[in-house]
Amino acid sequence: METNKKVKIPHEAIARVIREHAEMVRLLEAFPSEIEEINAWIKKKKQIVEKVTKKPAIPPKDKK
């Protein structure tokens, strides 16, 4: 059983994951201390989660 196989991950994919992680960290850091601000925080959280979980569109391949 060979375990030294290398997997190539595009730099763009790595950068996207790091950006998404940073957005989630900022969101958690911005958790409101006042109850009145929670609705706005939840709305922002939903937007970020939707953006992060949305699958990127795969462009169709040219058929020749």
Backbone as JSON, one array per atom type, in Angstrom:
{
  "sequence": "METNKKVKIPHEAIARVIREHAEMVRLLEAFPSEIEEINAWIKKKKQIVEKVTKKPAIPPKDKK",
  "N": [[0.84, -1.18, 0.0], [0.72, 2.05, -1.03], [1.49, 5.17, 0.29], [2.51, 7.62, -0.27], [1.53, 9.33, -2.22], [1.17, 12.26, -4.1], [-1.0, 15.03, -4.04], [-2.21, 17.4, -6.19], [-3.2, 20.62, -5.59], [-4.87, 23.36, -6.81], [-3.56, 26.68, -6.64], [-5.44, 28.71, -6.56], [-7.66, 27.5, -5.41], [-6.74, 26.97, -2.84], [-6.29, 29.59, -1.94], [-8.92, 30.54, -2.01], [-10.17, 29.0, -0.02], [-8.76, 29.88, 2.22], [-9.5, 32.58, 2.25], [-12.28, 32.31, 2.7], [-12.25, 31.11, 5.22], [-11.1, 33.18, 6.7], [-13.15, 35.07, 6.5], [-15.15, 33.81, 8.02], [-13.9, 33.75, 10.52], [-13.7, 36.51, 11.05], [-16.42, 37.05, 11.2], [-17.16, 35.59, 13.5], [-15.62, 36.95, 15.38], [-16.96, 39.33, 15.38], [-19.24, 38.9, 16.79], [-22.17, 40.03, 18.28], [-22.45, 42.07, 21.23], [-24.67, 43.15, 22.2], [-28.13, 42.49, 22.45], [-29.87, 43.58, 20.59], [-28.46, 43.75, 18.26], [-28.22, 41.27, 17.2], [-29.91, 40.25, 15.15], [-29.0, 41.52, 12.78], [-26.44, 40.46, 12.72], [-26.97, 37.73, 12.38], [-28.14, 37.78, 9.83], [-25.93, 38.6, 8.29], [-24.26, 36.43, 8.78], [-25.7, 34.36, 7.52], [-25.51, 35.19, 4.86], [-22.74, 34.95, 4.41], [-22.34, 32.2, 4.9], [-23.93, 31.13, 2.86], [-22.53, 32.06, 0.64], [-20.09, 30.76, 0.99], [-20.78, 28.05, 0.89], [-21.83, 27.73, -1.6], [-21.58, 26.1, -4.66], [-19.02, 26.4, -7.09], [-19.59, 27.43, -10.46], [-19.11, 25.24, -13.12], [-17.44, 25.67, -16.04], [-18.58, 24.79, -19.33], [-16.95, 22.26, -21.27], [-15.15, 22.72, -24.29], [-16.22, 21.15, -27.16], [-14.67, 19.37, -29.67]],
  "CA": [[0.0, 0.0, 0.0], [1.55, 3.23, -1.18], [0.85, 6.32, 0.94], [3.24, 8.85, -0.58], [0.99, 9.96, -3.42], [0.98, 13.7, -3.95], [-2.22, 15.57, -4.62], [-2.0, 18.79, -6.58], [-4.34, 21.49, -5.33], [-4.59, 24.65, -7.43], [-3.35, 27.8, -5.71], [-6.7, 29.47, -6.46], [-8.52, 26.79, -4.46], [-6.18, 27.2, -1.5], [-6.55, 30.99, -1.6], [-10.36, 30.69, -1.76], [-10.46, 28.41, 1.29], [-8.19, 30.77, 3.24], [-10.36, 33.78, 2.32], [-13.54, 31.92, 3.34], [-11.95, 30.91, 6.64], [-10.9, 34.51, 7.3], [-14.47, 35.69, 6.63], [-15.84, 33.19, 9.15], [-13.24, 34.21, 11.75], [-14.15, 37.9, 11.28], [-17.82, 36.98, 11.62], [-17.2, 35.16, 14.9], [-15.07, 38.03, 16.2], [-17.92, 40.42, 15.41], [-20.48, 38.49, 17.47], [-22.63, 41.21, 19.01], [-22.59, 42.02, 22.69], [-26.02, 43.66, 22.49], [-29.18, 41.63, 21.89], [-30.51, 44.27, 19.47], [-27.62, 43.63, 17.07], [-28.12, 39.86, 16.79], [-30.58, 40.02, 13.86], [-28.09, 41.93, 11.7], [-25.33, 39.5, 12.71], [-27.49, 36.48, 11.79], [-28.3, 38.03, 8.4], [-24.59, 38.59, 7.7], [-23.78, 35.04, 8.86], [-26.38, 33.59, 6.48], [-24.92, 35.59, 3.57], [-21.4, 34.37, 4.3], [-22.47, 30.75, 4.79], [-24.44, 30.86, 1.52], [-21.43, 32.31, -0.29], [-19.05, 29.74, 1.2], [-21.26, 26.71, 0.54], [-22.26, 27.7, -3.0], [-20.63, 25.41, -5.54], [-18.67, 27.22, -8.25], [-20.08, 26.94, -11.74], [-18.07, 24.63, -13.93], [-17.69, 26.04, -17.43], [-18.63, 23.62, -20.21], [-15.75, 22.03, -22.06], [-15.33, 22.85, -25.73], [-16.18, 19.88, -27.88], [-14.08, 19.56, -31.0]],
  "C": [[0.88, 1.24, 0.0], [0.82, 4.44, -0.59], [1.52, 7.64, 0.6], [2.75, 9.53, -1.85], [0.75, 11.44, -3.15], [-0.3, 14.12, -4.66], [-1.94, 17.02, -4.95], [-3.29, 19.56, -6.36], [-4.0, 22.84, -5.94], [-4.46, 25.76, -6.38], [-4.64, 28.6, -5.51], [-7.63, 28.82, -5.44], [-8.04, 27.0, -3.03], [-6.48, 28.62, -1.05], [-8.02, 31.2, -1.26], [-10.72, 30.15, -0.38], [-9.94, 29.31, 2.41], [-9.04, 32.02, 3.38], [-11.68, 33.46, 3.03], [-13.34, 31.72, 4.84], [-11.8, 32.26, 7.34], [-12.24, 35.22, 7.47], [-15.22, 35.11, 7.83], [-15.22, 33.62, 10.48], [-13.68, 35.64, 12.07], [-15.59, 37.92, 11.76], [-17.92, 36.59, 13.09], [-16.65, 36.24, 15.83], [-16.07, 39.17, 16.36], [-19.22, 40.03, 16.1], [-20.92, 39.61, 18.4], [-22.73, 40.99, 20.52], [-23.97, 42.52, 23.11], [-27.06, 42.8, 21.77], [-29.82, 42.26, 20.65], [-29.73, 44.08, 18.17], [-27.58, 42.2, 16.52], [-28.78, 39.61, 15.44], [-29.68, 40.39, 12.69], [-26.93, 40.94, 11.59], [-25.77, 38.19, 12.05], [-27.65, 36.63, 10.28], [-26.94, 37.97, 7.7], [-24.03, 37.17, 7.7], [-24.4, 34.2, 7.75], [-25.81, 33.91, 5.1], [-23.56, 34.94, 3.38], [-21.48, 32.86, 4.13], [-22.97, 30.37, 3.39], [-23.33, 31.02, 0.48], [-20.39, 31.2, -0.21], [-19.52, 28.37, 0.71], [-21.72, 26.6, -0.91], [-21.18, 27.05, -3.85], [-20.3, 26.32, -6.72], [-19.19, 26.59, -9.53], [-18.91, 26.39, -12.55], [-18.36, 24.96, -15.39], [-17.7, 24.79, -18.32], [-17.35, 23.5, -21.02], [-16.08, 22.16, -23.55], [-15.22, 21.48, -26.38], [-15.66, 20.14, -29.28], [-14.27, 18.33, -31.84]]
}
